[in-house]
């Protein structure tokens, strides 16, 4: 009878140990799932932010191109005006 009692006590101890491991594993899994969900939300947020920044970059690049073209036109006009002023100072007419 004592032998059966020891076997039962040992079985109970092993069961308690297995249940403790299972509970620990469940807590860890819940934490990992929570972390995975948080990471997924962060990835979604970063993806949206990346798209927004890509759109903004595209618009800014187009605007910079327009400004560059305008700057070239202004530069050509200034150079033309400077030539006319120089000709006027030299007493030359535009028709010459």
N, CA, C and O atoms as a MOPAC input file, in Angstrom:
PM7 MOZYME 1SCF
protein

 N      0.81800 1    -1.17900 1     0.00000 1
 C      0.00000 1     0.00000 1     0.00000 1
 C      0.87000 1     1.25300 1     0.00000 1
 O      0.52400 1     2.24400 1    -0.64400 1
 N      1.98800 1     1.22200 1     0.71000 1
 C      2.90000 1     2.34400 1     0.78200 1
 C      3.48100 1     2.60500 1    -0.60300 1
 O      3.68200 1     3.75500 1    -0.99600 1
 N      3.74900 1     1.53100 1    -1.33800 1
 C      4.31500 1     1.63600 1    -2.67900 1
 C      3.35100 1     2.37000 1    -3.60500 1
 O      3.77800 1     3.23100 1    -4.37500 1
 N      2.07400 1     2.05200 1    -3.54800 1
 C      1.07400 1     2.72800 1    -4.36900 1
 C      0.97200 1     4.20000 1    -3.99000 1
 O      0.78400 1     5.05300 1    -4.85700 1
 N      1.09200 1     4.49900 1    -2.71600 1
 C      1.02800 1     5.87400 1    -2.23900 1
 C      2.20300 1     6.67800 1    -2.78500 1
 O      2.04100 1     7.83200 1    -3.18000 1
 N      3.40300 1     6.05700 1    -2.80700 1
 C      4.57400 1     6.73800 1    -3.34800 1
 C      4.41500 1     6.96500 1    -4.85100 1
 O      4.77500 1     8.02100 1    -5.37100 1
 N      3.87500 1     5.96800 1    -5.53400 1
 C      3.64500 1     6.11800 1    -6.97400 1
 C      2.64000 1     7.23100 1    -7.25100 1
 O      2.80900 1     8.01400 1    -8.18600 1
 N      1.59900 1     7.29200 1    -6.43400 1
 C      0.58100 1     8.32100 1    -6.59600 1
 C      1.15900 1     9.69900 1    -6.28100 1
 O      0.86700 1    10.67200 1    -6.97700 1
 N      1.97900 1     9.78200 1    -5.23200 1
 C      2.61500 1    11.06100 1    -4.89000 1
 C      3.55800 1    11.50800 1    -6.00700 1
 O      3.59100 1    12.68400 1    -6.36800 1
 N      4.30800 1    10.57700 1    -6.53800 1
 C      5.22600 1    10.88700 1    -7.64300 1
 C      4.46400 1    11.33200 1    -8.88300 1
 O      4.86900 1    12.26900 1    -9.57200 1
 N      3.36000 1    10.65500 1    -9.15900 1
 C      2.54200 1    11.00400 1   -10.31700 1
 C      1.94000 1    12.39200 1   -10.13500 1
 O      1.88800 1    13.18500 1   -11.07500 1
 N      1.48600 1    12.67700 1    -8.92000 1
 C      0.93300 1    14.00400 1    -8.63200 1
 C      2.00000 1    15.08000 1    -8.78700 1
 O      1.72800 1    16.15700 1    -9.31800 1
 N      3.21300 1    14.79200 1    -8.32400 1
 C      4.31500 1    15.75700 1    -8.44500 1
 C      4.64500 1    15.99800 1    -9.91600 1
 O      4.85300 1    17.13700 1   -10.33200 1
 N      4.69200 1    14.92500 1   -10.69500 1
 C      4.97400 1    15.06700 1   -12.13100 1
 C      3.85400 1    15.84100 1   -12.83300 1
 O      4.11900 1    16.65900 1   -13.71400 1
 N      2.61500 1    15.58100 1   -12.44200 1
 C      1.47600 1    16.28400 1   -13.01900 1
 C      1.53200 1    17.76800 1   -12.66100 1
 O      1.31200 1    18.62600 1   -13.51600 1
 N      1.82800 1    18.07000 1   -11.39200 1
 C      1.95600 1    19.46600 1   -10.97500 1
 C      3.06400 1    20.16400 1   -11.76100 1
 O      2.90100 1    21.29700 1   -12.21400 1
 N      4.17900 1    19.47900 1   -11.91300 1
 C      5.31000 1    20.04200 1   -12.65800 1
 C      4.93500 1    20.27900 1   -14.11700 1
 O      5.26600 1    21.31800 1   -14.68800 1
 N      4.25300 1    19.32700 1   -14.70800 1
 C      3.82900 1    19.46800 1   -16.10700 1
 C      2.82900 1    20.61200 1   -16.26100 1
 O      2.88800 1    21.36200 1   -17.23600 1
 N      1.91100 1    20.74800 1   -15.30000 1
 C      0.93600 1    21.83100 1   -15.34700 1
 C      1.63300 1    23.19200 1   -15.18700 1
 O      1.27100 1    24.16100 1   -15.85400 1
 N      2.62600 1    23.25400 1   -14.30600 1
 C      3.39200 1    24.49600 1   -14.13800 1
 C      4.10300 1    24.87500 1   -15.44300 1
 O      4.07800 1    26.03300 1   -15.86100 1
 N      4.73100 1    23.89100 1   -16.07200 1
 C      5.41200 1    24.16100 1   -17.35900 1
 C      4.41500 1    24.62300 1   -18.41200 1
 O      4.69200 1    25.54400 1   -19.18000 1
 N      3.25500 1    23.97900 1   -18.44200 1
 C      2.22200 1    24.34600 1   -19.40100 1
 C      1.74900 1    25.78300 1   -19.16100 1
 O      1.59800 1    26.54900 1   -20.11300 1
 N      1.51700 1    26.14800 1   -17.91500 1
 C      1.08300 1    27.50500 1   -17.58300 1
 C      2.15300 1    28.52600 1   -17.96700 1
 O      1.83700 1    29.58500 1   -18.50900 1
 N      3.41900 1    28.20700 1   -17.68700 1
 C      4.52400 1    29.10300 1   -18.07400 1
 C      4.55800 1    29.27600 1   -19.59200 1
 O      4.71400 1    30.38400 1   -20.10500 1
 N      4.40900 1    28.17000 1   -20.28700 1
 C      4.43100 1    28.20800 1   -21.75300 1
 C      3.25800 1    29.03500 1   -22.28400 1
 O      3.42300 1    29.78800 1   -23.24300 1
 N      2.09000 1    28.90600 1   -21.68000 1
 C      0.92800 1    29.68900 1   -22.09200 1
 C      1.17200 1    31.17700 1   -21.87300 1
 O      0.84600 1    31.98500 1   -22.74300 1
 N      1.74200 1    31.55700 1   -20.71900 1
 C      2.05100 1    32.96500 1   -20.46500 1
 C      3.02900 1    33.50600 1   -21.50500 1
 O      2.84200 1    34.59900 1   -22.04000 1
 N      4.07300 1    32.72800 1   -21.78500 1
 C      5.06400 1    33.16000 1   -22.77200 1
 C      4.43500 1    33.29900 1   -24.15900 1
 O      4.72500 1    34.24400 1   -24.89300 1
 N      3.57400 1    32.35000 1   -24.50200 1
 C      2.91000 1    32.40300 1   -25.81000 1
 C      2.00700 1    33.62100 1   -25.90200 1
 O      1.97900 1    34.29500 1   -26.93200 1
 N      1.26700 1    33.91000 1   -24.83400 1
 C      0.41000 1    35.10300 1   -24.81900 1
 C      1.23700 1    36.37300 1   -24.98200 1
 O      0.85800 1    37.27900 1   -25.72500 1
 N      2.37200 1    36.43400 1   -24.28100 1
 C      3.25000 1    37.60200 1   -24.40000 1
 C      3.77600 1    37.73200 1   -25.82800 1
 O      3.81500 1    38.82900 1   -26.38500 1
 N      4.17700 1    36.61400 1   -26.41000 1
 C      4.70300 1    36.65100 1   -27.77600 1
 C      3.62100 1    37.05900 1   -28.77100 1
 O      3.88400 1    37.80900 1   -29.71000 1
 N      2.40600 1    36.56300 1   -28.56100 1
 C      1.30600 1    36.94500 1   -29.44300 1
 C      1.00400 1    38.43000 1   -29.29800 1
 O      0.74600 1    39.12400 1   -30.28100 1
 N      1.03900 1    38.90500 1   -28.05800 1
 C      0.82900 1    40.33800 1   -27.83200 1
 C      1.90800 1    41.14300 1   -28.51700 1
 O      1.61500 1    42.15600 1   -29.15200 1
 N      3.15300 1    40.71100 1   -28.40100 1
 C      4.26300 1    41.40300 1   -29.04100 1
 C      4.12400 1    41.34200 1   -30.55500 1
 O      4.38000 1    42.32900 1   -31.24400 1
 N      3.72300 1    40.19900 1   -31.07100 1
 C      3.54100 1    40.05600 1   -32.51900 1
 C      2.44400 1    40.99500 1   -33.01700 1
 O      2.58000 1    41.61000 1   -34.07500 1
 N      1.36400 1    41.10100 1   -32.25500 1
 C      0.27200 1    42.00000 1   -32.64500 1
 C      0.73900 1    43.45100 1   -32.63100 1
 O      0.41500 1    44.22900 1   -33.52800 1
 N      1.50400 1    43.80200 1   -31.60000 1
 C      2.03600 1    45.16400 1   -31.52200 1
 C      2.96900 1    45.43900 1   -32.68800 1
 O      2.92200 1    46.51300 1   -33.28800 1
 N      3.81800 1    44.47100 1   -33.01100 1
 C      4.74100 1    44.64300 1   -34.14100 1
 C      3.98100 1    44.77500 1   -35.45700 1
 O      4.35100 1    45.57200 1   -36.31900 1
 N      2.92600 1    43.99500 1   -35.60400 1
 C      2.13100 1    44.07300 1   -36.82500 1
 C      1.50400 1    45.45600 1   -36.97100 1
 O      1.48700 1    46.01800 1   -38.06500 1
 N      0.99200 1    46.00300 1   -35.87400 1
 C      0.41800 1    47.34500 1   -35.90400 1
 C      1.48900 1    48.38100 1   -36.25000 1
 O      1.23800 1    49.30500 1   -37.02300 1
 N      2.68300 1    48.22100 1   -35.67600 1
 C      3.77300 1    49.14700 1   -35.97400 1
 C      4.17800 1    49.05900 1   -37.44800 1
 O      4.44400 1    50.07600 1   -38.08700 1
 N      4.22200 1    47.84000 1   -37.97500 1
 C      4.56900 1    47.65800 1   -39.38700 1
 C      3.51800 1    48.31700 1   -40.27500 1
 O      3.86000 1    48.97200 1   -41.25900 1
 N      2.25100 1    48.14900 1   -39.93700 1
 C      1.18600 1    48.78900 1   -40.70700 1
 C      1.32500 1    50.30400 1   -40.65100 1
 O      1.18400 1    50.98300 1   -41.66700 1
 N      1.59800 1    50.82500 1   -39.47500 1
 C      1.77500 1    52.27100 1   -39.31300 1
 C      2.96900 1    52.75200 1   -40.13300 1
 O      2.88200 1    53.76300 1   -40.82900 1
 N      4.07500 1    52.03100 1   -40.04800 1
 C      5.26700 1    52.41700 1   -40.80400 1
 C      5.02600 1    52.33200 1   -42.30900 1
 O      5.54400 1    53.14800 1   -43.07000 1
 N      4.25200 1    51.35900 1   -42.72900 1
 C      3.92900 1    51.22100 1   -44.14800 1
 C      3.10500 1    52.41500 1   -44.63900 1
 O      3.35600 1    52.94800 1   -45.72000 1
 N      2.13100 1    52.82300 1   -43.84500 1
 C      1.32800 1    53.99900 1   -44.19600 1
 C      2.19900 1    55.25000 1   -44.22700 1
 O      2.08100 1    56.08500 1   -45.12400 1
 N      3.08000 1    55.36300 1   -43.22600 1
 C      3.96900 1    56.51200 1   -43.15400 1
 C      4.91400 1    56.53700 1   -44.35700 1
 O      5.18900 1    57.59900 1   -44.91600 1
 N      5.40500 1    55.37100 1   -44.74800 1
 C      6.28700 1    55.26600 1   -45.91300 1
 C      5.55900 1    55.71700 1   -47.16700 1
 O      6.12100 1    56.45300 1   -47.97800 1
 N      4.32300 1    55.28800 1   -47.33700 1
 C      3.53200 1    55.69900 1   -48.50200 1
 C      3.31800 1    57.20600 1   -48.51100 1
 O      3.43100 1    57.85500 1   -49.55000 1
 N      3.01000 1    57.74800 1   -47.35300 1
 C      2.79300 1    59.18800 1   -47.25300 1
 C      4.07600 1    59.94800 1   -47.60700 1
 O      4.04600 1    60.93200 1   -48.34500 1
 N      5.19300 1    59.47600 1   -47.07000 1
 C      6.46800 1    60.12600 1   -47.35500 1
 C      6.85900 1    59.98500 1   -48.82400 1
 O      7.43200 1    60.90800 1   -49.40100 1
 N      6.55300 1    58.83900 1   -49.43200 1
 C      6.84600 1    58.64600 1   -50.85200 1
 C      6.03400 1    59.62200 1   -51.69800 1
 O      6.55300 1    60.19600 1   -52.65500 1
 N      4.76800 1    59.81000 1   -51.35000 1
 C      3.92900 1    60.78100 1   -52.06700 1
 C      4.48000 1    62.19400 1   -51.88900 1
 O      4.56200 1    62.96800 1   -52.84300 1
 N      4.85000 1    62.50900 1   -50.67200 1
 C      5.39500 1    63.83500 1   -50.38800 1
 C      6.69800 1    64.05800 1   -51.15200 1
 O      6.92700 1    65.14200 1   -51.69000 1
 N      7.54100 1    63.04900 1   -51.20000 1
 C      8.80100 1    63.14400 1   -51.94000 1
 C      8.54200 1    63.36200 1   -53.42400 1
 O      9.21500 1    64.16700 1   -54.06700 1
 N      7.57200 1    62.64800 1   -53.96100 1
 C      7.23200 1    62.79400 1   -55.37600 1
 C      6.76500 1    64.22100 1   -55.67500 1
 O      7.18200 1    64.82300 1   -56.66400 1
 N      5.90600 1    64.74800 1   -54.82200 1
 C      5.41500 1    66.11600 1   -55.00900 1
 C      6.55300 1    67.12800 1   -54.87400 1
 O      6.64800 1    68.08000 1   -55.64900 1
 N      7.41300 1    66.90800 1   -53.88000 1
 C      8.53400 1    67.82300 1   -53.66200 1
 C      9.51100 1    67.78400 1   -54.82600 1
 O     10.03400 1    68.81800 1   -55.24300 1
 N      9.75500 1    66.59500 1   -55.34500 1
 C     10.65200 1    66.45500 1   -56.49300 1
 C     10.08000 1    67.17100 1   -57.71200 1
 O     10.80900 1    67.85100 1   -58.43500 1
 N      8.78800 1    67.02200 1   -57.93900 1
 C      8.14700 1    67.71700 1   -59.06200 1
 C      8.23900 1    69.22800 1   -58.87000 1
 O      8.51900 1    69.96300 1   -59.81700 1
 N      8.00400 1    69.68400 1   -57.65500 1
 C      8.09100 1    71.12000 1   -57.36000 1
 C      9.52200 1    71.62500 1   -57.56800 1
 O      9.72200 1    72.71100 1   -58.11300 1
 N     10.51000 1    70.85000 1   -57.14100 1
 C     11.91400 1    71.23900 1   -57.32300 1
 C     12.25800 1    71.32900 1   -58.80600 1
 O     12.99300 1    72.22600 1   -59.21900 1
 N     11.73900 1    70.42000 1   -59.59600 1
 C     11.97100 1    70.45100 1   -61.04100 1
 C     11.37000 1    71.71800 1   -61.64700 1
 O     11.99600 1    72.37500 1   -62.47900 1
 N     10.15000 1    72.05500 1   -61.22400 1
 C      9.50200 1    73.28500 1   -61.71200 1
 C     10.31300 1    74.51900 1   -61.30900 1
 O     10.49600 1    75.43600 1   -62.11000 1
 N     10.79000 1    74.53600 1   -60.08100 1
 C     11.57700 1    75.68100 1   -59.60400 1
 C     12.87800 1    75.79000 1   -60.39500 1
 O     13.30600 1    76.88800 1   -60.75000 1
 N     13.50000 1    74.65100 1   -60.66900 1
 C     14.75300 1    74.65600 1   -61.43600 1
 C     14.52200 1    75.21600 1   -62.84300 1
 O     15.32100 1    76.01100 1   -63.33600 1
 N     13.43700 1    74.80200 1   -63.47800 1
 C     13.12000 1    75.32400 1   -64.81200 1
 C     12.88300 1    76.83100 1   -64.76000 1
 O     13.36500 1    77.58100 1   -65.60800 1
 N     12.12800 1    77.25800 1   -63.74200 1
 C     11.85300 1    78.69000 1   -63.59200 1
 C     13.14400 1    79.46500 1   -63.34400 1
 O     13.33600 1    80.55200 1   -63.88800 1
 N     14.02400 1    78.90500 1   -62.52600 1
 C     15.29900 1    79.57300 1   -62.23200 1
 C     16.13700 1    79.72100 1   -63.50200 1
 O     16.78300 1    80.75000 1   -63.69800 1
 N     16.13200 1    78.72400 1   -64.34900 1
 C     16.87800 1    78.80500 1   -65.60800 1
 C     16.29600 1    79.90000 1   -66.50000 1
 O     17.03700 1    80.66400 1   -67.11900 1
 N     14.96500 1    79.97100 1   -66.56200 1
 C     14.31800 1    80.99900 1   -67.37300 1
 C     14.64300 1    82.39400 1   -66.83100 1
 O     14.94400 1    83.30800 1   -67.59800 1
 N     14.58200 1    82.54700 1   -65.53100 1
 C     14.89400 1    83.83600 1   -64.90800 1
 C     16.34800 1    84.20400 1   -65.19600 1
 O     16.65100 1    85.35300 1   -65.51600 1
 N     17.23000 1    83.23900 1   -65.08300 1
 C     18.65100 1    83.48400 1   -65.34500 1
 C     18.86500 1    83.95800 1   -66.78600 1
 O     19.62100 1    84.89700 1   -67.03500 1
 N     18.19000 1    83.29700 1   -67.72800 1
 C     18.31600 1    83.71500 1   -69.13100 1
 C     17.78700 1    85.13400 1   -69.33300 1
 O     18.38300 1    85.91500 1   -70.07400 1
 N     16.69200 1    85.46600 1   -68.69200 1
 C     16.13000 1    86.80800 1   -68.81500 1
 C     17.06900 1    87.85100 1   -68.20700 1
 O     17.27100 1    88.92500 1   -68.77500 1
 N     17.63200 1    87.52500 1   -67.06100 1
 C     18.57800 1    88.45500 1   -66.41800 1
 C     19.79200 1    88.65900 1   -67.30900 1
 O     20.25400 1    89.78700 1   -67.48200 1
 N     20.30700 1    87.58600 1   -67.87100 1
 C     21.46700 1    87.71700 1   -68.76100 1
 C     21.12300 1    88.56800 1   -69.98400 1
 O     21.92700 1    89.39000 1   -70.42300 1
 N     19.92500 1    88.36300 1   -70.52900 1
 C     19.47900 1    89.17600 1   -71.66300 1
 C     19.38100 1    90.64800 1   -71.28700 1
 O     19.79900 1    91.52400 1   -72.04400 1
 N     18.82400 1    90.90700 1   -70.11300 1
 C     18.69600 1    92.29000 1   -69.64500 1
 C     20.06800 1    92.90900 1   -69.41700 1
 O     20.29700 1    94.07600 1   -69.73400 1
 N     20.98500 1    92.10600 1   -68.85800 1
 C     22.34100 1    92.61000 1   -68.62900 1
 C     23.03700 1    92.95200 1   -69.95000 1
 O     23.76800 1    93.93900 1   -70.03200 1
 N     22.80900 1    92.14500 1   -70.96900 1
 C     23.39200 1    92.42000 1   -72.28700 1
 C     22.83500 1    93.72600 1   -72.86400 1
 O     23.56100 1    94.53100 1   -73.44800 1
 N     21.52100 1    93.90900 1   -72.67900 1
 C     20.89900 1    95.13400 1   -73.18400 1
 C     21.44200 1    96.36000 1   -72.44500 1
 O     21.72200 1    97.38800 1   -73.06300 1
 N     21.59000 1    96.24700 1   -71.12500 1
 C     22.13800 1    97.35700 1   -70.34300 1
 C     23.56600 1    97.64400 1   -70.80100 1
 O     23.93900 1    98.80400 1   -70.97600 1
 N     24.35900 1    96.60300 1   -70.99400 1
 C     25.74400 1    96.77500 1   -71.44000 1
 C     25.79000 1    97.45600 1   -72.80800 1
 O     26.61500 1    98.33600 1   -73.05500 1
 N     24.89300 1    97.03000 1   -73.68200 1
 C     24.84600 1    97.64000 1   -75.03500 1
 C     24.45600 1    99.11600 1   -74.91600 1
 O     25.01800 1    99.97000 1   -75.60200 1
 N     23.48000 1    99.41000 1   -74.03200 1
 C     23.06800 1   100.78900 1   -73.86200 1
 C     24.19600 1   101.63000 1   -73.28400 1
 O     24.38400 1   102.77800 1   -73.68800 1
 N     24.93200 1   101.08100 1   -72.36100 1
 C     26.05200 1   101.81100 1   -71.78300 1
 C     27.16400 1   102.05000 1   -72.82000 1
 O     27.87600 1   103.05200 1   -72.76900 1
 N     27.28700 1   101.13300 1   -73.72900 1
 C     28.30100 1   101.24700 1   -74.78100 1
 C     27.80700 1   102.10800 1   -75.94900 1
 O     28.55700 1   102.36400 1   -76.89100 1
 N     26.57200 1   102.54600 1   -75.88900 1
 C     26.01400 1   103.37600 1   -76.93800 1
 C     25.59800 1   102.58300 1   -78.16000 1
 O     25.44800 1   103.16000 1   -79.23700 1
 N     25.41200 1   101.31900 1   -78.03200 1
 C     25.00800 1   100.46600 1   -79.15400 1
 C     23.48800 1   100.37000 1   -79.15900 1
 O     22.84600 1   100.47100 1   -78.11300 1
 N     22.93100 1   100.17800 1   -80.31900 1
 C     21.48900 1    99.95200 1   -80.39600 1
 C     21.23600 1    98.46300 1   -80.56200 1
 O     22.13100 1    97.71000 1   -80.94500 1
 N     20.01700 1    98.04600 1   -80.27400 1
 C     19.66400 1    96.60200 1   -80.35200 1
 C     19.68800 1    96.13800 1   -81.79600 1
 O     19.95300 1    94.96500 1   -82.05800 1
 N     19.43100 1    96.98300 1   -82.69300 1
 C     19.34500 1    96.57400 1   -84.10100 1
 C     20.71300 1    96.25600 1   -84.69100 1
 O     20.79900 1    95.52300 1   -85.67700 1
 N     21.77900 1    96.79000 1   -84.11200 1
 C     23.11900 1    96.57800 1   -84.67100 1
 C     23.53600 1    95.15200 1   -84.63900 1
 O     24.63800 1    94.82000 1   -85.07500 1

